[in-house]
């Protein structure tokens, strides 16, 4: 039998026989993927040094701001929530980061993923589609945990453009959730790469003594992810037209 088919079967067996630990609080950090000085950067530096320096400074400001971000995943058996921990209300934090799309949070259960989001002056409940993961043969160690690589693709705009998502998960922790609403793997996601950003685990607390409270969001306009993308695209086109772009 092919190895790529054996691996998921073994993981699912291990996952199902160790589900008693499916309560926990997991903290994540965020960082930019290491940037190599690209050919485009070299051209920009020669053609317009001032613009290049501004671009580099902006990169550094964003990277510094990301160090202050912290996210929390709460899991109680088959339900979970992922939220960004509040930042200090300083002027510098506001300039560097803004509120971000996950300040309201993502809710998960075995059947659905819902993102509660403030946008365009409204509160939305966005239902995200099911993910189709492919478990790869690559493995690596993250802390004390052996992790497996998994990939999936998500549609990110109305034109159908796809984006590759890479996750590293461990079946040693039988929690099928991870950062940003990504779920459905036979183990906790310890590292997630999305659009040159990496979400990495900072602290794992399994079976805490305190009660884990998770509430399903109910306030907001209910839309699918595709409907929201269409709305966002239309709003952006109107904005560009009003500015004469």
N, C-alpha and C positions, 0 to 999 in steps of 0.2 A: 504493500500500500504506500502511496505517496506521503512523504514526511509532512508536507504542508496540510494534509488532511488529518494526520494523526494528532498533531499538536492541539488544535481546537478541541478534539474529543477528550484528550487527557485533561485539559484545562477545565472543561465543563464538568467532568467527573469530580475533580478536586474541588471546584467551586461549590457544587451541589452538596458535597459531603462536609463542608466546613462553613455552612451558612449561619451557624450560631453566633458568629462575631459580627453580624451585620448591623451594628450600631456604632456610631463614631462621630467625632468632630475632627475635621482635617483642615489645616491651614496651608494656603498656597501663597507664593510670591510670584512676581512677574518681572521678566527682563527681556531686552531685545536680543535677538539672535546675533552672535558675533558677526560684525560687518567687515568684510574684506574690502580694501580700497579698490573699487571696481574701475573698469575702463571708462565708464561714464563719468565717474568722479574725477579721473585724470583729465578728461577733456574739459569738464566744467572748470577745474582748477586753472587750466591754461587760458581758456577763453574769457572767463569772468571770475578772477580770484576773489573779488568782494562778495559776489553772490555765493560762491563756493564756501567761503568762510561763514557766511550767515547760515547756510544749510548745515554745515558741520556743527556750528554752535547750537542750532535747534536740535540736532540729534543728541548732543550732550545734555541739553536741558531736559529733553524727554527721558533719556536714560536715567538721569539723576532723579527725576520725579517718580519713575517707575519703582525705584528702590523703596519708596515710601508706601507703596500699595501693598495691601494684604487682603486676602480673600478667605472666606470660610465656607466649607462644605459640611452640612449637617445631615446625617443619615440615621434613619430609624427603620430598619428592615427594608421594606419596599418603597419607602418614600424618602425624598431628600430635598434640600434647598441649597443654592449657591449664591452667596452675596458678597459684595465688597464691603470690607470694614470701613467705617466712617473715617475720613481724614480730618486732621485738625483744620479748623476754618481759618487758615492764614491766607493772606493775599498771594504769597508765593505758590502755595498749593493750587489755588484757583487758576493762576496764570499757567502753571505747568501742565495741569491734568484735566481740570474740569470735572464734572460729575461722573462721566463714563456711562456706558450702556447697562452696566450690571449693578448700579447702585440700588435698584429696586429688587433685583434678584431673579433667579430661575428656580422654578419648582419642578420636581420630577416625581413620577411614580412609574409603575411597571407598564402603563399604557400611554403616557403622554409626557411632554416637556413643554412648559409654559414660561415664556419670558415676559415679565412685567416691566414695561418701559415707558418713560416719559419722553415724548417727542412731538414736535409741531404744536406745542401747547395742549396736548392731550395725553391721557394715560391709556396705554394699550396692554392687552393680554394677547401675546403672539404665540400661537401654537406652532411648534417646530416639528418638522417631519422626522420620521424614523431614520436612523442611521444604518448604513450597510457597511459594516466593518470587514476588512480583510486582515487576518492575523498572519504576520510574516514570520520568517524563520530566524530573523535577527533577535539576539538577546543581549541585555547588558545589566549591570548591577547599579542600582540606585540606593545608596546607603547600604542597609543590610538585606535588601530585597532583590531577588532575581526577577527581572522584568522582561516581558515580551513586547515586541513592536506590533502595532496595528495601524492601518491606514484607512481613511475613508475620504470621500469627496462630497462637498456641499456646494449648492448653487447659491451664488452671492449677489446676483443681480437679475433684472428682468430679461436680459439677453441670454441667460443660461450659462454665463461664465462660471466655471467650476474652480474650486479651491481645494488643494490637498491638505488634509489634516493628519497629523501624525501623533499617535499616543503611545506611551510606554506604561504598561499596567502589570500588576503583580497578582497572581491567583492566590498568593499567601494571605491576602486580605480580601475576603469574599464580599466586597461591596461593588456593585456594578455601576457606580457613578464616578464622576470626575469633574474638572473645572468647566465653567461656561455652558453647562447643560449637556455636555458630551457624556453619553452613557451607553449601556448595552454590551459591555465587555465582561468576560468572566473574571473580574478582579478590579481592584481600585486603580484608577489612573493616577500615577505619580508624577508624570510629566506630559505636557501637551504642547504641541507646536501649532500655532495658528497664525498665518500671515506674518512670518518672521518674528513672532512674539512667542516666548516660552513661559508657560505656567508650570511652576515646580513646587513640589511638596516641601513644607517647612517643618510641620509638626503633625503627628498622628496620635490621636487619643481614641482608643477603642474601648467600647463598653464603659463609658463614664458613669459614675454613680448618680450624677444629677440627671434629671429628666431632659430629654431632647425635644424641644417644642418646634414643630414644623406646621405652618399654616398654609393652606392652598390659597393663592391670591384670587380674589373675586371681583375687585374693582378694576374697571378698565373696559375699553372697547375690544371685543373679541374679534380677532382676525387671524388668518393663516399667515405663515411667513411669506408666501408668494404675494398675498394681498398687501402686506405691509411694504414689500419691496416695490410693488407697483405704485403705491401711495408715495413712498419716498422719492421714487424716480420722477413722478409727476410734479411733486413739490419742488424738487431741484430744478426741473426744466422751467417752471414758472419763475423761480428766483433768478435764474440766468437771463431769462427774457426781460425781466424787470430791470436788470442791471445792464442790459444791452450786450450780453456776451454772445 
